[in-house]
Amino acid sequence: MLKGLGGLGDMAGMMKKAKEMQSQMEQIQQDLHSVMVVGESGAGLVKATATAKGNLTALDIDPSIFNPDEKEVVEDLILAAIKDAQAKAAAKSEEEMSKLTEGLGLPAGMKLPF
């Protein structure tokens, strides 16, 4: 390739790959805003919907759990559903980012962005 320049000839290829990776990462980050996950608690009595970025978008509560004597139980179910949705959002985000690192030949488990 470029004799006398050692590995600099490969530098252009690495820069091109880095630019492609940045573009792909930006696209994945954008896409995660539209991917929805649903967290549940109480065997589905409470459902929390969130984007894969972790933004809560909806909360669905089965009316059968509204008993004034069990206010704390309802609150716990709501929090559990939200936490479940957030955990699923984080897992989905990690899954999508790992697809990018695998496609680039980076080591498994490498966190992006750097």
C-alpha positions in Angstrom: 0.0 0.0 0.0 2.0 3.1 1.2 5.6 1.8 1.5 7.7 3.5 4.1 4.7 4.7 6.1 4.3 1.5 8.1 0.7 1.0 9.3 -0.5 4.4 8.3 -2.0 3.0 5.1 -4.4 1.0 7.4 -5.2 4.2 9.3 -7.4 5.5 6.6 -9.4 2.2 6.7 -9.7 2.4 10.5 -10.9 6.0 10.3 -13.5 5.0 7.7 -14.7 2.2 10.0 -14.8 4.5 12.9 -16.9 7.0 11.0 -19.3 4.2 9.9 -19.5 3.0 13.5 -20.4 6.5 14.7 -23.1 6.8 12.1 -24.5 3.4 13.0 -24.4 4.2 16.7 -26.3 7.4 16.2 -28.9 5.6 14.2 -29.3 2.9 16.9 -29.6 5.6 19.6 -32.3 7.3 17.5 -34.2 4.0 16.9 -34.2 3.3 20.6 -36.6 6.2 21.1 -39.3 4.3 19.1 -38.7 0.7 20.4 -41.2 0.0 23.1 -40.9 -2.4 26.0 -43.6 -3.4 28.6 -42.8 -4.1 32.2 -45.3 -6.0 34.4 -46.0 -6.7 38.0 -48.8 -8.5 39.9 -49.2 -11.2 37.2 -50.0 -8.4 34.6 -52.3 -6.4 36.8 -50.0 -3.4 36.4 -48.2 -2.7 33.1 -45.7 0.0 32.4 -44.7 0.9 28.8 -41.4 2.6 28.1 -39.1 3.4 25.2 -35.9 1.4 25.0 -34.2 4.6 26.2 -36.1 4.2 29.5 -38.8 7.0 29.0 -42.1 5.9 30.6 -44.9 6.4 28.0 -47.9 4.6 29.5 -49.2 2.9 32.6 -52.1 0.4 32.6 -53.6 -0.6 35.9 -56.3 -3.2 36.2 -59.2 -1.7 38.1 -59.6 -4.8 40.3 -56.6 -3.8 42.4 -58.2 -0.5 43.6 -59.0 -1.4 47.2 -58.5 1.6 49.5 -57.2 -0.8 52.2 -54.4 -2.0 49.9 -53.0 1.4 48.8 -49.4 0.4 49.6 -49.8 -2.9 47.6 -50.9 -0.9 44.6 -48.1 1.6 45.0 -45.6 -1.3 45.2 -47.1 -3.0 42.1 -46.8 0.3 40.1 -43.2 0.8 41.2 -42.4 -2.9 40.3 -43.9 -2.5 36.8 -41.9 0.7 36.2 -38.7 -0.9 37.4 -39.4 -3.9 35.2 -40.0 -1.7 32.2 -36.8 0.2 32.9 -34.8 -3.0 33.2 -36.2 -4.3 29.9 -35.4 -1.0 28.3 -31.8 -1.2 29.5 -31.5 -4.8 28.3 -33.0 -3.9 24.8 -30.6 -0.9 24.5 -27.6 -3.1 25.5 -28.8 -5.8 23.0 -29.0 -3.3 20.1 -25.6 -1.8 20.9 -24.0 -5.3 21.1 -25.2 -6.0 17.6 -23.2 -3.0 16.5 -20.0 -4.1 18.3 -20.3 -7.6 16.9 -20.7 -6.3 13.4 -17.5 -4.3 13.8 -15.5 -7.2 15.2 -15.1 -5.6 18.6 -14.8 -7.8 21.7 -18.1 -9.1 23.2 -19.3 -7.0 26.1 -17.5 -3.8 25.0 -19.5 -0.8 26.1 -20.4 1.9 23.6 -20.1 4.8 23.4 -16.5 4.7 24.6 
